Structure formats: structure tokens, C-alpha cells
Amino acid sequence: MPDPITAALLTLPTPRCAYLYDTHTLRARARALRAAVPARTTILYAVKANGHQTVIRTLAQECDGLEVASGGELALAIHAGAHRIAFGGPAKTDTELAAALDAGALINVESPHELQRLAALGRPADICLRVNRTGTTLTGSHTMTGTPTPFGIDEHQLPQVLATIPGNLRVIGFHLHAVSNNLDGHAHAAYLTDAITWSIKTATAHGTDLRIVNAGGGLGVDYLTDASIDLTPLSTVTVPHGIELILEPGRYLTADAGHYATEVLDLKTTHGRTFAILRGGTHHFRLPAAWGYSHPFQIIPVDHWPHPYPRLEITDTTVDAVGELCTPRDVLTRGHHVTRLRTGDILLFSRAGAYGWDISHHDFLRHDPPTFLTLE
């Protein structure tokens, strides 16, 4: 158990509920990735994974810049002083496109219609086209290309789009993000090589001055173990002179830098199943429910019991860790064996720094939010 985490949590009033973000881990992850990628690679942190100001500020310093997918994220990136910004996403408004141009962001254009709307702003810009290719060699939690999705331009439509680029816009690259949360490092290296090869071939065929190949994110972590994608094979990728490879990792950089902690309010058994009812739940940490898995936890014992009523305790049994919401789907973990668990103890869900708070339905039932703590 990390002592600084325990110490920080025990300073909070009960019932305790908090997110803790560790900037040391953020820096270590960014530096590990930097050491693994080939020359001429640019790393842009994907803000969608975690938009906490400390996380963004830290990774804006450690990475080459930030990748955003909304006007709100663009504002966060500007405030964080990002050296470079890329703007993607399938539903950019005209106001967001104009703001991206004002900020000097590289826009990843998602469709022919978006291309025309951007051109209609009447300003020159270098852009990348996001392409939904016909197939992908990667596997992961979410597939973005090679299947019907709202992301990117169908590869079969690309020749017509490239032939009709408006005069104030210049295509300098392709955005080819394929999957999320890939755990196979060798497959990812092969994907990067294929993305570069395909981009060079396509640009040559259409007379495009290729400068950028944006391979997106997808570097994964395993939530049921402590495993992450092996970065070592990435060093085998060759990025030709004159081309910049852009990576947009989010989960890999932030998952291990975040912890969600919440106090046990009640212990009860109904119809043969035992539940630990928490001051928290999926409205704070939605990822386990969204992905349909049981997130592991550790128990932080809290010996102090200031209440006049008896303290509940269970021993040597399995427990479902459930939240405070009025829905049976508010479940973080099912069937987790505990040696001893008491009301007032804290459950610590590690590897919660990516797509935790940011994707959760915070306002359902209007419970108080967790406390946010930073470990420097």
C-alpha cells in the first residue's frame, strides 16, 4: 500500500471519498514512453483521458503537446500552456473550428462536410485528414476503423476528397487512430509501420506533400492485472526523414497515476450475496460498469471508530463493492474475496486515472463529488 496515499486519505473527514493523482507517476510514464518511441516521434497527451488541471499541466510539460476533442478541452490546453495542440473529433462546431485556428492547433478533419465548413471560414490552414481505413491489424477495447463508425473519412472516398481540397487548405498528413487499449506491443509496432507505409503510398499517389502520420493512441493497460503494453517493440519502427509520427496516448500515461478511494458505509447480505455499500460508485468511477468488468481493490483498514452504534464486520468471504446510487447497476466489483472488511474501512481502486471521473454521470442523484487530492 503506498504510504502517501493512506496518509492523505486519513486526513479527510468521514465518510471519505476521493480521487488522488500522482504527478510523479505521470512524469515517469511520459518519460518511459519517450524513451521507447523512435526518432521523429511527437507525443501529444489525449486530454479526454483525464482533464484534471494538475494532470494536464504536468503532461503539457512532459509531452510535446496536447490532443483535444472539444472546445472545452481546447480551452484547457491553452490555459495549460501547451506547446502544441491537435484538435480531433467528429462533431466540431464552426465556433470550435475558428477557435482552433486562433490557437494555431492542427485540425484533424473528420469528413468532407467538415472540410467545407473549415474552408468557409476563409483562413489558410495546414490540416490532416482522418481516414477510416478498410481494416486494422490491432485488437483492443474499442475499434475505430475498418468498421462502420462515425470517425474519419471512408478510405474508398479519400481519392475524391483529396481531388477537391479547397484552395485555402493544405493536406499535410493523415490521422489513422485505429483502436483503444491495445495490449500487444509487437502488433502496435507493426501497426505504426503499416500506417507510415500506407500514408507514404497514398500521398505519393495523390500528389500530397506528406509531413505527418498521426497514429493516434491505443497504448493499453490491463485493469485485471498490473500488466501494460510492452513498449519495447516500438523502437523497431522507422520514421523516414521528413515525416513526423504523432502519437496521442491518454490511458497509458494516466491510468496508473490515479486512485479512487471510498469508504464502506454498510455491509449487508441479501439472498445469499454480500454487499459492501460505498460512499461513491459509478457516478464517480464509471469505467467498470461501462466495460462490464470487476475492478480490483485494496482495503485500507481504519481502526478508529467514533460512533456509538456497533461496527459491522465480515471475514473470509466474497463481497460485491457497490455504490450509493438507486440502481442495481451501480457496481464497481463483484465477487472479490476479503479476509476482513469493516464499515469505516476504505476501498482503494488503483489504475483509476484514465476515463474514471471524466466519463462518469456526476449529477445523477446529486451526491457530493469526491475530494480531489494531488500527490507531488
Secondary structure, 3 states (H helix, E strand, C coil): CCHHHHHHHHCCCCCCEEEEEEHHHHHHHHHHHHHHCCCCEEEEEEHHHCCCHHHHHHHHHHCCEEEECCHHHHHHHHHCCCCCEEECCCCCCHHHHHHHHHCCCEEEECCHHHHHHHHCCCCCEEEEEEEECCCCCCCCCEECCCCCCCCCEEHHHHHHHHHCCCCCEEEEEEECCCEECECCHHHHHHHHHHHHHHHHHHHHHHCCCCCEEEEECCECECCCCCCECCCHHHHHCCCCCCCEEEECCCHHHHHHHEEEEEEEEEEEEECCEEEEEECCCCCCCCHHHHHCCCCCCEEECCCCCCCCCCCCEEEEEEEEEECCCCCCCCEEEEEEEEEEEECCCEEEECCCCCCCHHHCCCCHHHCCCCEEEEEC
